[in-house]
Amino acid sequence: MIHKAKPELTLYLAEEALKNKFARENVRFQEILELQKDCRDYLSTENLRKIYARIMKAEVTKLMVEAVYQSLSSQEQEFIVMKYKNKKQMVAISLALNLSLAQLHIRHHAILEKISEYMLYKLSEEDLFNRKKIMNMIKLLERIIEFAEQYDPKKEYISVNWLEAIIERHDRYSQLLAKINEIMSEESFRVDIITAKMQNPYEKLDVLAEQCNLDKSGISRYLNSFVDDLKKYLE
């Protein structure tokens, strides 16, 4: 099974990954990619294979962070850029975004939790309304499986149990995406509401209710039924 790290550790790793997101946007990451190409030509040696595995891990982590970043609201993205790229203090960010420090810390923690869950290859109920994020997760898992099968066929460096868990999760999330596509192909009022939620994932329920000409309890009922239909595909 996939190892479940302590919450404090996963949040720390999530923050480190966010810091590295912007560090890797410079020449240094281009050098890593060049090294990756060189390693491909000499993977017959064990040491280079280990180096390649570490590079792949860094690349997958970067892709994970980017997938979560793209799913955030524009204000949350602005916060991430201010804090981790521009290295502004929380007080300055609070003033710029017109949010209290308490609100800012809550949002920051929530973002780190999203990244830490994604780094553990986990999707949440909130992600059910974000097909792009689900597809990105499936692609990441495919990349890991492909690497393991191509460059470590004897499973000398990769745990067999861990890889089996990755394959199982890939298959389950693929089934999840297929089920979502099946539901969204229907012509129904429920699908109209789900579509509105997917297009505006951060919109408040009362705004969605007004858009769909329905009360908040009705909106909640339709959205909850969608989640209930798909829960079995999540952990």
C-alpha positions in Angstrom: 0.0 0.0 0.0 1.0 3.6 -0.4 2.8 4.9 2.7 0.8 7.4 4.8 3.2 10.0 6.3 2.5 12.1 9.4 0.4 15.2 8.6 3.2 17.5 9.8 5.7 15.9 7.5 3.4 16.0 4.4 2.6 19.7 5.1 6.4 20.4 5.3 7.0 18.5 2.1 4.2 20.4 0.4 5.7 23.8 1.4 9.1 22.7 0.2 7.6 21.6 -3.1 6.0 25.0 -3.5 9.3 26.7 -2.8 11.0 24.5 -5.4 8.2 25.3 -8.0 9.6 28.7 -8.5 13.2 27.7 -8.0 12.9 25.3 -10.9 11.6 28.0 -13.2 15.2 29.2 -13.7 18.2 27.8 -15.5 18.9 25.2 -12.8 15.8 23.1 -13.8 16.9 23.3 -17.4 20.2 21.8 -16.3 18.4 19.0 -14.5 16.4 18.2 -17.7 19.6 18.1 -19.7 21.1 15.6 -17.1 17.9 13.6 -17.5 18.5 13.3 -21.2 22.1 12.2 -20.6 21.0 9.6 -18.1 18.7 8.0 -20.7 21.7 7.0 -22.8 23.6 5.3 -19.9 20.8 3.5 -17.9 22.7 0.2 -18.1 24.7 1.3 -15.0 23.1 1.0 -11.6 24.3 4.4 -10.3 22.9 6.3 -13.3 19.6 4.5 -12.9 19.4 5.6 -9.3 20.2 9.2 -10.3 17.5 9.0 -13.0 15.0 7.8 -10.4 15.7 10.8 -8.2 15.3 13.2 -11.2 12.0 11.5 -12.1 10.7 11.9 -8.5 11.6 15.6 -8.6 9.9 16.1 -12.0 6.7 14.3 -10.8 6.6 16.4 -7.7 6.9 19.5 -9.8 4.0 18.4 -12.0 1.9 17.6 -9.0 2.4 21.1 -7.5 1.6 22.7 -10.9 -1.6 20.6 -11.2 -2.8 21.8 -7.8 -1.7 25.4 -8.5 -3.7 25.5 -11.7 -6.8 24.3 -9.8 -6.6 27.2 -7.2 -8.7 30.3 -7.4 -7.0 33.4 -8.9 -6.7 35.0 -5.4 -5.0 31.8 -4.1 -2.6 31.8 -7.0 -1.8 35.4 -6.4 -1.1 34.6 -2.8 1.3 31.7 -3.8 3.2 34.0 -6.2 3.5 36.7 -3.6 4.7 34.4 -0.8 6.9 31.9 -2.6 8.1 33.7 -5.7 8.2 37.4 -4.6 8.9 36.3 -1.0 6.6 39.0 0.5 5.8 38.9 4.2 2.4 37.8 5.3 1.5 41.3 6.6 2.2 42.8 3.2 0.2 40.0 1.4 -2.7 40.5 3.9 -2.9 44.2 2.9 -2.6 43.5 -0.8 -5.3 40.9 -0.8 -7.5 42.7 1.7 -7.6 39.6 4.0 -6.9 39.4 7.7 -3.8 37.5 8.8 -6.1 34.8 10.3 -7.9 34.3 7.0 -4.6 34.2 5.2 -3.1 31.5 7.5 -6.3 29.4 7.1 -6.1 29.6 3.3 -2.4 28.9 3.3 -2.9 25.8 5.4 -5.7 24.6 3.1 -3.5 25.0 0.0 -0.7 23.0 1.7 -3.2 20.3 2.6 -4.4 20.1 -1.1 -0.8 19.7 -2.2 0.1 17.2 0.4 -2.9 15.0 -0.5 -2.0 15.2 -4.2 1.6 14.2 -3.3 0.2 11.1 -1.7 -1.7 10.4 -4.9 -5.0 11.2 -3.3 -8.0 12.9 -4.8 -10.7 14.6 -2.6 -14.4 15.0 -2.9 -13.8 18.6 -4.0 -11.7 17.2 -6.9 -14.7 15.4 -8.3 -15.7 18.7 -9.8 -12.4 19.2 -11.5 -11.9 16.7 -14.4 -8.6 18.3 -15.4 -7.1 17.6 -12.0 -8.3 14.0 -12.2 -6.8 13.6 -15.7 -3.5 15.1 -14.5 -3.4 12.6 -11.6 -4.0 9.7 -14.0 -1.2 11.0 -16.3 1.2 11.3 -13.3 0.4 7.7 -12.2 0.9 6.5 -15.8 4.3 8.2 -15.9 5.4 6.5 -12.7 4.2 3.1 -13.9 5.9 3.6 -17.2 9.2 4.5 -15.5 9.1 1.5 -13.2 8.4 -1.0 -16.0 11.0 0.5 -18.4 13.9 1.3 -16.1 13.5 -1.0 -13.1 11.9 -4.2 -14.5 13.5 -6.3 -11.8 12.1 -4.0 -9.1 15.5 -3.5 -7.5 14.8 0.1 -6.4 11.0 0.3 -6.3 8.9 -1.5 -3.8 6.6 -4.1 -5.5 3.8 -3.4 -3.0 4.1 0.3 -3.5 4.0 -0.1 -7.3 0.9 -2.4 -7.1 -0.8 0.3 -5.0 0.0 2.9 -7.7 -1.4 0.7 -10.4 -4.5 0.0 -8.4 -5.0 3.7 -7.8 -4.5 4.5 -11.5 -7.1 2.0 -12.5 -9.6 3.3 -9.9 -9.1 6.9 -10.9 -9.5 5.9 -14.5 -12.8 4.3 -13.6 -13.7 7.4 -11.7 -13.1 9.6 -14.8 -15.1 7.2 -17.0 -18.0 7.4 -14.6 -17.9 11.2 -14.4 -17.9 11.3 -18.2 -20.8 8.9 -18.3 -22.8 11.0 -15.9 -22.0 14.3 -17.7 -23.2 12.8 -21.0 -26.8 12.6 -19.6 -29.3 15.3 -20.4 -30.8 16.3 -17.0 -31.2 19.2 -14.7 -28.7 17.6 -12.3 -26.1 17.6 -15.0 -26.8 21.3 -15.6 -26.1 22.0 -11.9 -23.0 19.9 -11.9 -21.7 21.7 -15.0 -22.3 25.1 -13.4 -20.3 23.9 -10.3 -17.5 22.6 -12.5 -17.3 25.9 -14.4 -17.3 27.9 -11.2 -15.8 25.6 -8.5 -15.3 28.5 -6.0 -18.7 30.1 -6.4 -20.9 30.2 -3.3 -24.1 28.0 -3.2 -26.4 31.0 -3.1 -24.9 32.3 -6.4 -25.2 28.9 -8.0 -28.8 28.6 -6.8 -29.6 32.0 -8.4 -27.9 30.9 -11.7 -29.8 27.6 -11.7 -33.1 29.1 -10.5 -33.2 26.8 -7.5 -32.8 27.2 -3.7 -29.6 26.4 -1.8 -30.9 23.2 -0.4 -31.9 21.9 -3.8 -28.4 22.8 -5.2 -26.8 21.0 -2.2 -29.0 17.9 -2.8 -28.0 17.6 -6.4 -24.3 18.1 -5.8 -24.3 15.7 -2.8 -25.9 13.0 -4.9 -23.2 13.4 -7.5 -20.5 13.0 -4.8 -22.3 10.0 -3.3 -22.3 8.3 -6.7 -18.5 8.7 -6.9 -17.3 8.3 -3.3 -16.4 4.6 -3.8 -13.7 5.6 -6.2 -12.0 7.7 -3.5 -10.2 6.5 -0.4 
